[in-house]
Each structure stands twice: as C-alpha cells, then as structure tokens.
Amino acid sequence: MIIVKVESTAIASKSGTRKSGEDWKMNFQQVSICGAFIDGFPSRHPRETTIQLDEKNPQPYPVGDYVISPESYYFGDFGRFNLGKIKLQPIADFGKEFKQYVEGTKAAA
C-alpha cells in the first residue's frame, strides 16, 4: 500500500505569464511517499515529492497520513487506466470505506 505523509502545511508557489499574455500560478505542498517499489525492490526510505494543490482554492492538506484518492484515477484514451492530478484521502476515511466494502462483500456471499 502506498502511504502519503504530510508533515507540513507550508505551500510553495510558482507563477509566470504564458506566451498568450495570460498569468498562471501553481501551488504545491511537499509530501513523502512510503511503500513504493524502486526497480522491483521495496523502498526502505520515504521519497519526497510535491503535489499540486487546487488552482482556485489552494488549501494545504493537514499534517497526517493519506492514501491517493479515487478522484485521482480515470480511464483515458483507449480505455487506459490513468493517474491524474493527485488528490489525497485521509487514511482513516479510507479504512472506514474499506471496512464497509469488506462487510458488504461478506453479506453478498
């Protein structure tokens, strides 16, 4: 399982002007990814990266542990499964949803 750890609510911003003259701004928050594999081996250490926050309302995620939200996945061209802009879901919420799924699966059997 991939766990995304947020250790700070600090935001970093980048901005500029497009060739069309339109201004742009992107806001990022630093996270650590745990549970990934590197060249087939489990990573022993978290990997730091950033995630882009909402463009219109860049609210940082609170400090805590998260999973990648299902809102981040979609089916694209040729029905391929893709990962889009990463959004996070608190791991506690994921645990509740997973428990409901497992209980629903047992009841259906």
Backbone as CSV, one residue per row, in Angstrom:
resi,resn,N_x,N_y,N_z,CA_x,CA_y,CA_z,C_x,C_y,C_z
1,MET,0.837,-1.168,0.000,0.000,0.000,0.000,0.887,1.237,0.000
2,ILE,0.513,2.204,-0.771,1.258,3.460,-0.803,0.632,4.417,0.212
3,ILE,1.454,4.921,1.104,1.030,5.884,2.106,1.697,7.217,1.772
4,VAL,0.909,8.282,1.791,1.421,9.624,1.544,1.408,10.360,2.877
5,LYS,2.574,10.818,3.296,2.687,11.510,4.580,2.842,13.017,4.349
6,VAL,1.997,13.772,5.028,2.090,15.229,5.006,2.658,15.644,6.358
7,GLU,3.780,16.341,6.335,4.441,16.726,7.577,4.403,18.230,7.828
8,SER,3.917,18.999,6.837,3.869,20.448,6.980,2.757,21.006,6.097
9,THR,2.156,22.089,6.535,1.117,22.741,5.739,1.681,23.877,4.884
10,ALA,3.005,23.991,4.816,3.633,25.041,4.007,3.321,24.831,2.523
11,ILE,3.155,25.941,1.830,2.868,25.919,0.393,3.972,26.677,-0.332
12,ALA,4.400,26.150,-1.468,5.327,26.844,-2.357,4.574,27.165,-3.646
13,SER,4.819,28.333,-4.200,4.116,28.755,-5.410,5.086,29.042,-6.543
14,LYS,4.610,28.797,-7.748,5.326,29.169,-8.968,4.340,29.958,-9.808
15,SER,4.817,30.986,-10.492,3.928,31.774,-11.334,4.696,32.320,-12.524
16,GLY,3.942,32.783,-13.486,4.548,33.342,-14.679,3.478,33.841,-15.620
17,THR,3.900,34.119,-16.845,2.989,34.590,-17.875,3.158,33.717,-19.106
18,ARG,2.033,33.233,-19.635,2.063,32.416,-20.850,2.380,33.301,-22.054
19,LYS,2.742,32.662,-23.148,3.009,33.401,-24.385,1.794,34.205,-24.821
20,SER,0.603,33.726,-24.448,-0.647,34.415,-24.794,-0.865,35.663,-23.941
21,GLY,-0.010,35.864,-22.928,-0.154,37.016,-22.041,-0.951,36.716,-20.788
22,GLU,-1.481,35.506,-20.695,-2.282,35.103,-19.539,-1.359,34.717,-18.372
23,ASP,-1.671,35.229,-17.187,-0.898,34.875,-15.993,-1.295,33.485,-15.501
24,TRP,-0.337,32.775,-14.893,-0.620,31.471,-14.306,0.077,31.381,-12.955
25,LYS,-0.483,30.531,-12.105,0.108,30.295,-10.794,-0.206,28.873,-10.379
26,MET,0.780,28.174,-9.854,0.605,26.822,-9.350,1.106,26.789,-7.903
27,ASN,0.373,26.059,-7.063,0.718,25.937,-5.652,0.993,24.477,-5.325
28,PHE,2.049,24.246,-4.558,2.498,22.901,-4.249,2.645,22.704,-2.746
29,GLN,2.493,21.437,-2.332,2.738,21.055,-0.942,3.665,19.854,-0.956
30,GLN,4.635,19.852,-0.065,5.594,18.754,0.000,4.994,17.570,0.741
31,VAL,5.221,16.371,0.214,4.764,15.130,0.830,5.877,14.088,0.729
32,SER,5.725,13.008,1.488,6.624,11.861,1.385,5.789,10.653,0.991
33,ILE,6.310,9.866,0.050,5.635,8.660,-0.421,6.324,7.457,0.209
34,CYS,5.550,6.627,0.906,6.070,5.413,1.539,5.386,4.201,0.913
35,GLY,6.109,3.104,0.779,5.509,1.879,0.269,5.672,1.688,-1.223
36,ALA,6.514,2.483,-1.842,6.747,2.358,-3.285,7.855,1.344,-3.550
37,PHE,7.921,0.890,-4.775,8.991,-0.004,-5.205,9.913,0.753,-6.150
38,ILE,11.198,0.464,-6.065,12.186,1.071,-6.950,12.929,-0.055,-7.644
39,ASP,12.773,-0.129,-8.957,13.407,-1.178,-9.759,13.104,-2.576,-9.215
40,GLY,11.880,-2.768,-8.719,11.463,-4.079,-8.246,11.741,-4.371,-6.791
41,PHE,12.391,-3.435,-6.102,12.703,-3.624,-4.688,11.870,-2.659,-3.847
42,PRO,11.381,-3.125,-2.691,10.640,-2.191,-1.835,11.562,-1.088,-1.330
43,SER,11.092,0.140,-1.420,11.879,1.276,-0.948,11.987,1.231,0.564
44,ARG,13.200,1.361,1.078,13.405,1.336,2.525,13.164,2.704,3.150
45,HIS,13.160,3.734,2.334,13.034,5.093,2.842,11.946,5.839,2.074
46,PRO,11.258,6.751,2.744,10.255,7.556,2.026,10.919,8.399,0.935
47,ARG,10.157,8.691,-0.105,10.636,9.551,-1.191,9.870,10.864,-1.129
48,GLU,10.589,11.967,-1.059,9.940,13.267,-1.004,9.560,13.718,-2.405
49,THR,8.408,14.349,-2.493,7.934,14.923,-3.743,6.954,16.032,-3.388
50,THR,6.325,16.604,-4.377,5.295,17.605,-4.128,4.031,17.211,-4.865
51,ILE,2.904,17.715,-4.368,1.639,17.557,-5.075,1.111,18.954,-5.370
52,GLN,0.450,19.077,-6.509,-0.124,20.360,-6.884,-1.481,20.512,-6.202
53,LEU,-1.694,21.655,-5.604,-2.955,21.930,-4.925,-3.960,22.546,-5.889
54,ASP,-5.199,22.590,-5.441,-6.266,23.161,-6.249,-5.891,24.566,-6.716
55,GLU,-6.122,24.830,-7.982,-5.710,26.099,-8.577,-6.494,27.290,-8.009
56,LYS,-7.795,27.111,-7.818,-8.648,28.224,-7.393,-8.669,28.421,-5.877
57,ASN,-8.501,27.331,-5.128,-8.561,27.402,-3.672,-7.469,26.506,-3.084
58,PRO,-6.226,26.970,-3.096,-5.094,26.105,-2.703,-4.972,25.886,-1.203
59,GLN,-5.874,25.089,-0.654,-5.818,24.776,0.773,-4.871,23.608,1.000
60,PRO,-3.875,23.769,1.868,-2.953,22.655,2.120,-3.657,21.537,2.889
61,TYR,-3.186,20.333,2.672,-3.689,19.192,3.443,-3.120,19.290,4.853
62,PRO,-3.932,18.971,5.873,-3.409,18.953,7.243,-2.335,17.869,7.410
63,VAL,-1.488,18.057,8.384,-0.456,17.063,8.700,-1.151,15.737,9.006
64,GLY,-0.637,14.645,8.429,-1.212,13.334,8.676,-0.848,12.344,7.596
65,ASP,-1.464,11.171,7.669,-1.225,10.090,6.718,-2.418,9.965,5.780
66,TYR,-2.123,9.740,4.508,-3.143,9.716,3.469,-2.890,8.576,2.496
67,VAL,-3.912,8.288,1.690,-3.770,7.442,0.504,-4.162,8.319,-0.677
68,ILE,-3.867,7.851,-1.875,-4.254,8.595,-3.074,-5.748,8.376,-3.294
69,SER,-6.477,9.454,-3.385,-7.933,9.412,-3.513,-8.363,8.807,-4.846
70,PRO,-9.486,8.078,-4.868,-10.016,7.563,-6.130,-10.315,8.671,-7.142
71,GLU,-10.496,9.911,-6.692,-10.704,11.037,-7.603,-9.492,11.274,-8.508
72,SER,-8.352,10.706,-8.153,-7.120,10.900,-8.909,-7.018,9.969,-10.115
73,TYR,-7.839,8.937,-10.171,-7.764,7.941,-11.233,-8.884,8.149,-12.245
74,TYR,-8.605,7.818,-13.495,-9.638,7.904,-14.533,-9.259,7.004,-15.705
75,PHE,-10.233,6.723,-16.525,-9.986,5.971,-17.752,-9.861,6.976,-18.882
76,GLY,-8.757,6.918,-19.609,-8.476,7.881,-20.666,-8.606,7.268,-22.043
77,ASP,-7.775,7.742,-22.950,-7.780,7.267,-24.334,-7.629,5.753,-24.395
78,PHE,-8.400,5.150,-25.260,-8.363,3.705,-25.490,-8.690,2.905,-24.231
79,GLY,-9.425,3.522,-23.299,-9.843,2.835,-22.082,-8.722,2.560,-21.107
80,ARG,-7.612,3.248,-21.258,-6.468,3.023,-20.372,-6.685,3.685,-19.019
81,PHE,-6.280,2.986,-17.993,-6.376,3.467,-16.614,-5.238,4.448,-16.382
82,ASN,-5.549,5.664,-15.930,-4.546,6.716,-15.767,-4.603,7.334,-14.380
83,LEU,-3.494,7.932,-13.996,-3.410,8.707,-12.771,-3.362,10.171,-13.169
84,GLY,-4.303,10.962,-12.681,-4.344,12.386,-12.988,-3.698,13.190,-11.878
85,LYS,-4.215,14.393,-11.672,-3.709,15.250,-10.596,-3.994,14.552,-9.266
86,ILE,-2.980,14.422,-8.444,-3.111,13.671,-7.203,-3.915,14.464,-6.174
87,LYS,-4.946,13.795,-5.665,-5.723,14.301,-4.539,-5.588,13.256,-3.441
88,LEU,-5.620,13.716,-2.202,-5.391,12.816,-1.079,-6.662,12.559,-0.285
89,GLN,-6.713,11.368,0.322,-7.810,10.964,1.198,-7.195,10.535,2.522
90,PRO,-7.685,11.068,3.641,-7.134,10.641,4.939,-7.215,9.117,5.080
91,ILE,-6.168,8.525,5.596,-6.116,7.066,5.707,-7.240,6.546,6.603
92,ALA,-7.664,7.320,7.599,-8.766,6.887,8.473,-10.065,6.761,7.670
93,ASP,-10.321,7.704,6.769,-11.521,7.644,5.921,-11.449,6.443,4.978
94,PHE,-10.266,6.200,4.438,-10.075,5.045,3.557,-10.354,3.759,4.321
95,GLY,-9.867,3.687,5.564,-10.090,2.497,6.384,-11.567,2.235,6.608
96,LYS,-12.342,3.290,6.877,-13.789,3.142,7.071,-14.456,2.639,5.791
97,GLU,-14.093,3.217,4.647,-14.668,2.792,3.366,-14.301,1.346,3.059
98,PHE,-13.066,0.974,3.332,-12.625,-0.389,3.058,-13.371,-1.376,3.944
99,LYS,-13.561,-1.028,5.195,-14.295,-1.899,6.116,-15.729,-2.090,5.627
100,GLN,-16.379,-1.034,5.174,-17.740,-1.141,4.640,-17.767,-2.029,3.401
101,TYR,-16.754,-1.897,2.558,-16.665,-2.723,1.346,-16.543,-4.195,1.724
102,VAL,-15.649,-4.508,2.659,-15.432,-5.902,3.066,-16.705,-6.468,3.693
103,GLU,-17.344,-5.707,4.551,-18.574,-6.183,5.188,-19.678,-6.385,4.151
104,GLY,-19.765,-5.509,3.149,-20.750,-5.644,2.086,-20.478,-6.858,1.211
105,THR,-19.211,-7.161,0.975,-18.826,-8.322,0.184,-19.182,-9.603,0.913
106,LYS,-18.951,-9.630,2.225,-19.288,-10.823,3.020,-20.804,-11.038,3.036
107,ALA,-21.561,-9.935,3.153,-23.027,-10.056,3.201,-23.605,-10.548,1.874
108,ALA,-22.937,-10.200,0.773,-23.420,-10.583,-0.549,-23.108,-12.051,-0.852
109,ALA,-22.140,-12.616,-0.151,-21.714,-14.006,-0.433,-22.651,-15.036,0.110
